[in-house]
Amino acid sequence: MFTGIVAAIGKITSVKPLEGGLDAGVRLDIDAGGLPLQDVALGDSIAINGACMTVVEKTGTAFSVDVSRESLNCTAGLDAEGEVNLEKALTLAERLGGHLVSGHVDGLGRVHRFEPVGESWELVIDAPQDLARFLAFKGSVVVNGVSLTVNRVEDVDTGAGKVCRFSINLIPHTISMTTLKHLRAGSAVNLEIDLIARYVERMLSLKA
């Protein structure tokens, strides 16, 4: 489990295909940036842009993970070198600063608009319509591993199909401490819906 509070900005420094041909995944070598690795062991979990991955190699300042082809097909930002948001798995001794996050990406969103509003920034994302029932005003959502609050949500027909369009306000601290600063209109983002909403939807879907 995670909190969605980014601990450090790391960097994918190498993307190496795993053995097995086109259906195989990749090994990522990641510079941990300011993320302390002293308490990280092989087999531990680290969220990379919101996707929970298992550490298979590590040094004092870097670590490696293997990403399956299925995970690559369902996520964004794990197939090329560049900056990534990092968070180690939650322990029971830590504050829950964001919300409970599983590190399982539920779908890919697309940035509709990202622009400054006063001292903050407005991030507007088009989510797949099948995630619409999980997104609510003042509810929680994870974008590229960052726990955020939905300020506005609406269902929109874009002409190419329906999407759930939601808006988020980003304060300067969030911009400076995460990779969200690099987003542009059209950027793909990893989305994870609220854990509680997932269980509520399941319970309501069952017939009494």
Buried (B, 14 or more C-beta within 10 A) or exposed (E): BBBBBBBBBBBBEEBEEBEEEEEBBBBBBBBBBEBEBEEBEEEBBBBBBBBBBEBEEBEEBBBBBBBBBEBBEBBBBBBEEBBBBBBBBBEEEEEBEBBBBBBBBBBBBBBBEBEEEEEBBBBBBBBBBEBBEBBBEEBBBBBBBBBBEBBEBEEEEEEEEBBBBBBBBBEEEBBEBBBBBEBEEEBBBBBBBBBEBBEEEEEEEEEE
